[in-house]
Amino acid sequence: MTTATATQVKIKNILFATDFSPASNRAIPYIKNLARHYKANIFAVHVRPPVVNPMTPPASWQAEIETAKVVDEEHRKELLESFEDLPTNVLIQEGPFESLLTAAIRRNDIDLVVIGTRGRTGVGKLLLGSIAEEILRTIDCPVLTVGPHADSSRTIPGEFTEIVCATDLKSEPNEMAEYAVSLAQQFRARIALVHVVPNPDPHAPERYDVGDSARELLKTLVPLGVEVVSKPEYFVKAGDPAERILEIAEETDADLIVIGAHPEKGIPGAAIHLPFAVAHKVVANAKCPVLSIRGK
């Protein structure tokens, strides 16, 4: 059942998870423009491993602690300079990454997590880097990932004009689609909704005559009465989901892909067609940022 209005995206607090690598820094222009657009606060978070190594002589511990304090202060200044004209809080902590990040998200009412990642692919599995891997697997709020192929020179980073929203039409797609439609309204962007039917036999001829039922379901994801800058496009394809999503993003010159990222059941990465692994592959290869909305 559709409604007359789409749920409006409201972003008051953005969390930037960084390890100070060049890959992380690629996300900064997107964060700055999104923070300006939404008048949002920025929480720049760095979680580092313990400074003191219990295997080293205790006499060296104090020197290691003092060195870490100097490095932390340099990192703090670097982050404040990166976001100098925006309200920014810097959080540098030591300890377990997942629990500290989750606590920071809850404590600061974070609406969006943004990360940059090297996002390379490996043989037999997908490698995004430890920070991106843990965030996509564990964080419940939307995550904007800026991968290695994201080209910020094509448009103003964070000012979206062409949005592709991909759904499997099974895993609570309405919330994700409403988020994408709301972004399209707010940024006056065109939107394309995509559903890919996985091809069970990669060597068999691809079938694109998958019928009109999926396309009709896609159309219901744009609430009645909600207007966007131009008529939404609807794509139903067959084949490898990630590959088809990336192809459509290329065809439409997308500057944002919105995708579900609920974790797969069973052994992680055992089947690359599962939603979480699809998100992995899209993030690793997309030429634009990818907004992952985790299923409940």
N, C-alpha and C positions, 0 to 999 in steps of 0.2 A: 504493500500500500504506500503510495507516495504522499508527500505533504506539500503545502503551498510554498514553504520557504526552506532553504538549506541551512543547516547548522553553521553559524559563522565561526570561522577560525579566529581565535583570539590568542595572541602570543604576548605575554607580559614578561616572561622570564626565559632567557635562552642560556643553555649550558654548553660551553665549548670545552670538550675533552681534548687535551693536547699532550703530546710528548715532546714538543718543540722541534719536531722533525720538519723538513721541507714539505712532506706530505700533509702534516697537520696544518701548516701555515697556509696551504692552498684554500682552506676553508674560511680564512679570516675575512676576505672581501664580501663573501656571502653573509657572514654574521653581521658585519657592519651595516650593510644595506637593509637586511631584514630588521635589525634593531631600530634603525631609523624609521623604516616603514611602519612598524608596529609600536614605536616608542617604548621599546622593551629594555629591560635590564639584562646585562650580560654577566654570567658567572663563568669565569675561566678557571678550569679545574685541571690540576696536574697531580697525579698520584704516582709517587716514586717508590722504589723498593727501599727496604730498611738500609740506613746508612751504616750502622754498626754490623760488622760480620763477626759472629761469635767465635769463628774459627781463628780470628786474628788475636794477637796479644792485647789484653785490656789496656795496656799503656798507650796504644795507638787510637783508642776509641774517641777520646776527647778531640784529637786533631781531626778525625774524620767528621765528627759532629760540627766542628767549627767550619770546616771546608764546605759542608753541606749547607750551612746557614748562608754562607757567601753566595753559593750557587743559587739557592732559593731566592735570595734578594735580587740577584741579576735577572732571574726568570720573572719575578714579580714586576720589575721595572719594564722588562720587555713586553709583557702582556698589557700593562697600563699604557705604554706608548702605542701599542698596536690599536688600542681602542680609546685613544686619548680624549676624543670629543663625545664619548658615550658613557653612561653610568655603568661602571664595571667593578665587579668584586673578584678578587683573585684568591683562589683556594688552593694551597699547595700542602699536600698531606702525605704521610708515610703510612703504608699498610696495605691490606688486601684491596685490590682495585675494585672488584665488583661491589663489595659491601660499602665502601666509602663513596663510590659514585652513586649508588642507589640512595644512600643516606643524604647526599647533597641534593639529589633530585627531589626527594620528599621534603627536606627541610626548607628548600627555597622555592617550592611550588613551580618546578620547571615545566614549561609547556613544550619545549623543543630542545632536543640534543643535536648538536652539530659536530661532525668530525671530518677530518681529512684523512685519507688512507692511501697507501701505495697500491692496494687492491689487485695484486698480480694473481694470475692463475697458475696452478701447479698441475702435475700429472696425477689424475685420479682424485684430486680434491681441490678445493678452492681456498686460497690464502689471502686474507684481507689485512693481516697484521693483528697483533694481540688485542689492541684497544678496540678496533672495529669489530673484531670477532666477538668479544665479550659483550659489547654494547648491543649488537644486533641480536644476540642470543638471549639477553637477560632484561633489557630495559623495556618498560611497558609504554612509555610515551613516544610520540613520533621522533624519528631520527633522520636527520638530513646528512647524507654521506657525500662528500666531494671526493670522487675517485681520481686516479692518475690521468685519465683521459678527458676529464671535464675541462672544457675550453671556456674560460671566463672572458675571453676576448670577443666572443661573438655577440654577447649582450651585456648589459649591466648586471653583474652578479647579484642574485637575489631579487631581480626585477623580471618576473616570469611572463613570457608572451605566448609560449606554446607548451601545453601540459599534456602528457600521456599518462593515463590512469589505467593500470593493468589489474584485472581481477580474475580469480578462478571461479567466481560466481558461487562459491560454496562457503567460504570462511568469513562470514559476516561482512560481505562486501559493502553494505550500505554506508557504514561509518567511514570507510576509506574513500568511497566515491563522494560522499558529502564533503569531506575534507578537500578533495581535489576540486570539486565544483565551486566550493567557497573560495578557494585560492584563485580560480579562474575569474570569479566575479570581482574579487578585490584587486587583482592585478590587470583586469580587462584582458585576459588571456584567452586564446582559443584552447579547446580541450578535445582530446580524443580518448574514448573509452575502448579498452582492448580486452578480448578474451581469447585465449589460445587453448585449443584442444590438443593435448599431448598425443603425438603419433606413437602408438605402441611399438611399431617396427620402424627403426630409423632407416632401414634399407628399402622400405616399401614406398611406392609413389605417394607424395603428400596429397591429402584430400582437403580441398578448400570448400567443397560443397557440404558443409556441416549443418546446413539448414538455417532457418530464420529464427528458431526459438531462442538461441543464445543472443542474437542481435536484439530481439525484443526484450529480453531480460536486461541487457545493457541499457536500453532506452529507459527502463523504469528506474535506473539509478540516478537519473537527473530529475529532481523533484519537479512536479507540475507547478507552473507559474514562476519558476526560477529562470531568469534570463542571463545569458552570457553574451559576450561580445559578438559571437557568431554561432551558427548552428553547430552543435557538437557532432563529431564524427564517430562512427562506430565500426570497429574492426573485429571480425571473427576469423581466426586463422587456425591452421593445424600444423603441427610440427613441434620442434623444441621450444618450450615457452620462452626461455630467456632469449634465444636467438630471434624469435619472432618479435618480441617486445623491443629489442634493440633495433631491429630492422624498421619497425614502424616509427620509433623515435627518430631514426635517421631520416626517414621519408618525410616526416612532419617537421623536421628541424627543431625538435623538442629541446627546451632548456630546463625541463624538469620532468622526471618520471616519478609517478606515485605508485607504490607497490605494497602488497601485504608481505609480512615477514614473520608469520607465526612459525614456531619451531616444528620440525618434522618429528614424527614418531619413530621410535626404533633407533638404530645406529646412525649418529649424525653423518650426513654426507653419503649415506648408503644408496640413495636414489636421487639423482640430480634434478629430477622433475618435481620434487617436492617443493612447497612454497618457500621455505627458508633458503634452500639451496638455489632456487631461482633468483631470489633477491641477491644472494651472494654473487651469482654470475653476472647479473645485471649491473650491480655496483662496480664489479671489477672491470667491466668493459664499456660502460656508458660514457658518452661524450658530454654528458650534463650531470648535474647532481641528481641523486636518487633519494626520495623521501619514503622511508619505510615505516609502515604503520602496522604494529604487531597485533596479530589476532589474539582474542581473549581465550 
